[in-house]
Amino acid sequence: MSPNKGTSIIKYCVITSTTALVLITISIFPLVKKAYRWNICFENTFNWINEKEETLKELNLSAKQSIAVGVCNGAVYEPTLK
């Protein structure tokens, strides 16, 4: 094996690895944007539930988080609390 052949193999490996990493990064962007929007929804909904604390004193933290998750996942379109 000549020295030129070894360097060209390394060069192709580096190019392939770099291309793969760039493509993986690009494919993750939509997921990151969706997670960011979902986290904003969760935080806003959870804060709204905490503002209505007077009527929700019997709910613990887990119950409040469950309601917020349901709203952000689309299970509840307009939360009406009794």
C-alpha positions in Angstrom: 0.0 0.0 0.0 1.5 3.3 -1.0 1.5 6.3 1.3 -0.8 8.3 -1.1 -3.4 5.6 -0.9 -3.5 5.7 2.9 -4.0 9.5 3.0 -6.7 9.4 0.3 -8.6 6.8 2.4 -8.4 9.0 5.5 -9.5 12.0 3.4 -12.6 10.1 2.1 -13.4 8.9 5.6 -13.2 12.4 7.0 -15.4 13.8 4.2 -18.0 11.0 4.7 -18.1 11.5 8.4 -18.4 15.2 8.1 -21.2 14.9 5.6 -23.0 12.4 7.8 -22.8 14.7 10.8 -24.0 17.7 8.8 -27.0 15.7 7.5 -27.9 14.4 11.0 -27.7 17.9 12.4 -30.0 19.2 9.6 -32.5 16.4 10.2 -32.7 17.2 13.9 -33.7 20.8 13.4 -37.5 20.2 12.9 -37.5 18.0 16.1 -35.8 20.7 18.1 -38.3 23.3 16.9 -41.2 21.1 17.8 -39.8 20.4 21.2 -39.2 24.1 21.8 -42.8 24.9 20.9 -44.1 22.1 23.1 -42.1 23.3 26.1 -43.4 26.8 25.6 -47.0 25.4 25.5 -46.3 23.3 28.6 -44.9 26.2 30.6 -47.7 28.6 29.6 -50.4 26.1 30.4 -48.8 25.2 33.7 -48.5 28.9 34.6 -52.2 29.3 33.7 -53.1 26.4 36.0 -51.1 27.9 38.8 -53.0 31.3 38.3 -56.2 29.4 38.9 -54.8 28.0 42.2 -57.9 29.1 44.2 -60.1 26.5 42.5 -57.4 23.9 42.1 -56.0 23.6 45.7 -56.8 19.8 45.8 -54.6 19.1 42.8 -50.9 18.2 43.5 -48.0 19.0 41.2 -48.3 15.7 39.2 -52.0 16.3 38.5 -51.3 19.9 37.3 -48.5 18.6 35.0 -50.7 15.9 33.7 -53.4 18.5 32.7 -50.7 20.7 31.0 -49.4 17.7 29.1 -52.9 16.8 27.9 -53.5 20.3 26.7 -50.2 20.5 24.8 -50.7 17.1 23.3 -54.1 18.1 22.0 -56.2 15.9 24.2 -57.9 19.0 25.7 -58.5 21.9 23.3 -59.9 24.4 25.8 -59.4 23.6 29.4 -62.6 24.2 31.5 -62.1 23.4 35.1 -65.0 22.6 37.4 
